[in-house]
Amino acid sequence: MALRAPPRTAPPTRPPTSPPPPRLVAYAGVNPKTTNTDGGKELDSIIVAVGNEDANPVSLKVGTITVDKPVVTNWHTAPADAVPFN
């Protein structure tokens, strides 16, 4: 009696993978000093959120900046547009 290996079966098919979602980049600017005074609050990070109701804001390290009157911009798709002007 000869031993016979069981028939080979094709490996299971995997569902087609979808491409990764597009990478979205947005820029916002912070003007650390808006007056000529020496005062202000020293920060080493800022909290970034999409809006006031954002459930998942993130904290970003920014080095050390002194902010006396915070000025921020809206979200932009080009970095140059995110530079706040007085």
C-alpha positions as a Python dict, from the first residue, in 0.01 Angstrom:
ca = {
    (1, 'M'): (0, 0, 0),
    (2, 'A'): (147, 329, -105),
    (3, 'L'): (95, 640, 101),
    (4, 'R'): (-33, 932, -89),
    (5, 'A'): (-11, 1292, 22),
    (6, 'P'): (-342, 1472, 49),
    (7, 'P'): (-422, 1692, -248),
    (8, 'R'): (-287, 2046, -224),
    (9, 'T'): (-538, 2317, -187),
    (10, 'A'): (-494, 2671, -305),
    (11, 'P'): (-407, 2918, -33),
    (12, 'P'): (-705, 3114, 90),
    (13, 'T'): (-772, 3422, -115),
    (14, 'R'): (-733, 3753, 58),
    (15, 'P'): (-974, 4033, -1),
    (16, 'P'): (-824, 4305, -220),
    (17, 'T'): (-649, 4566, -14),
    (18, 'S'): (-755, 4922, -60),
    (19, 'P'): (-494, 5190, -110),
    (20, 'P'): (-399, 5393, 194),
    (21, 'P'): (-601, 5709, 246),
    (22, 'P'): (-450, 6027, 103),
    (23, 'R'): (-214, 6211, 333),
    (24, 'L'): (-365, 6540, 443),
    (25, 'V'): (-146, 6826, 556),
    (26, 'A'): (-269, 7149, 711),
    (27, 'Y'): (-76, 7445, 845),
    (28, 'A'): (-159, 7705, 1108),
    (29, 'G'): (60, 7984, 1238),
    (30, 'V'): (128, 8126, 1582),
    (31, 'N'): (279, 8472, 1621),
    (32, 'P'): (464, 8450, 1954),
    (33, 'K'): (523, 8823, 2013),
    (34, 'T'): (267, 9082, 1910),
    (35, 'T'): (386, 9372, 2128),
    (36, 'N'): (720, 9530, 2211),
    (37, 'T'): (703, 9438, 2580),
    (38, 'D'): (931, 9197, 2761),
    (39, 'G'): (645, 9012, 2931),
    (40, 'G'): (445, 8713, 2827),
    (41, 'K'): (396, 8347, 2899),
    (42, 'E'): (675, 8108, 2808),
    (43, 'L'): (555, 7795, 2630),
    (44, 'D'): (734, 7482, 2512),
    (45, 'S'): (431, 7323, 2345),
    (46, 'I'): (97, 7422, 2199),
    (47, 'I'): (-233, 7236, 2185),
    (48, 'V'): (-370, 7193, 1835),
    (49, 'A'): (-730, 7105, 1757),
    (50, 'V'): (-948, 7110, 1449),
    (51, 'G'): (-1214, 7315, 1630),
    (52, 'N'): (-1353, 7399, 1971),
    (53, 'E'): (-1538, 7067, 1990),
    (54, 'D'): (-1239, 6850, 1881),
    (55, 'A'): (-1238, 6542, 2104),
    (56, 'N'): (-874, 6456, 2023),
    (57, 'P'): (-651, 6765, 2035),
    (58, 'V'): (-276, 6705, 2026),
    (59, 'S'): (11, 6873, 2204),
    (60, 'L'): (304, 6975, 1982),
    (61, 'K'): (651, 7065, 2103),
    (62, 'V'): (753, 7407, 1969),
    (63, 'G'): (1078, 7477, 2148),
    (64, 'T'): (1058, 7774, 2383),
    (65, 'I'): (844, 8067, 2273),
    (66, 'T'): (713, 8366, 2465),
    (67, 'V'): (355, 8462, 2389),
    (68, 'D'): (204, 8784, 2515),
    (69, 'K'): (-111, 8810, 2302),
    (70, 'P'): (-172, 8486, 2114),
    (71, 'V'): (-246, 8529, 1745),
    (72, 'V'): (-330, 8219, 1545),
    (73, 'T'): (-441, 8166, 1189),
    (74, 'N'): (-701, 7943, 1035),
    (75, 'W'): (-594, 7614, 876),
    (76, 'H'): (-422, 7647, 538),
    (77, 'T'): (-291, 7408, 275),
    (78, 'A'): (21, 7616, 203),
    (79, 'P'): (275, 7701, 476),
    (80, 'A'): (322, 8059, 353),
    (81, 'D'): (-48, 8129, 400),
    (82, 'A'): (-29, 8027, 767),
    (83, 'V'): (212, 8305, 867),
    (84, 'P'): (20, 8551, 1084),
    (85, 'F'): (61, 8918, 1004),
    (86, 'N'): (2, 9207, 1243),
}
